[in-house]
Amino acid sequence: MGLDSLMLQDLVVALIVLAALGFSVCKLMPARRRLRLMLALDAWSARHPALARWRERSLKPRIARAAGVGCGGCASNAGTPTHRHLPR
């Protein structure tokens, strides 16, 4: 094995580790922050016409799915019981 082969192997391993790190950060990120990140990415991609197809096919459905997540504590969620105050 030559020096070039070892450097290429190190580069591939580093890319795999970075991809795993990015995936873990995204999955462990709170839903509100993940939605804000996707909205910022959507605004950025809207200014680049070359990304229009990716934006419509991949990003928009993810934003639509992520917009419905949350604790369900708002009044619009009819299936969630409201908080009851205990008598004193």
C-alpha positions, 0 to 999 in steps of 0.5 A, spaced: 500 500 500 502 506 498 502 513 501 496 515 496 492 509 498 492 510 505 491 518 505 485 516 500 482 511 506 483 516 511 479 521 507 473 516 506 473 514 513 473 521 515 467 523 510 463 517 513 464 519 520 462 526 518 456 523 515 454 519 521 455 525 526 451 530 521 445 524 521 446 523 529 445 531 530 439 532 526 436 526 529 437 528 536 436 535 535 429 538 538 423 538 533 423 546 533 430 547 531 430 542 526 424 545 523 427 552 523 433 549 520 429 546 514 425 553 513 432 556 513 435 551 508 428 552 504 429 560 504 436 559 501 435 554 496 429 558 493 434 563 491 438 558 487 434 556 481 438 549 480 436 547 487 428 547 485 427 540 483 430 538 490 427 543 494 420 541 491 421 533 491 425 532 498 425 539 502 418 541 501 415 534 504 419 534 510 417 541 512 410 539 511 411 533 515 415 536 521 410 542 521 405 537 525 410 535 530 410 537 537 407 536 544 400 537 542 399 541 548 395 547 543 388 548 543 388 545 536 389 538 538 382 536 539 385 529 541 389 531 547 386 533 554 387 539 557 391 540 563 387 540 569 388 544 576 388 540 582 383 543 587 387 546 593 
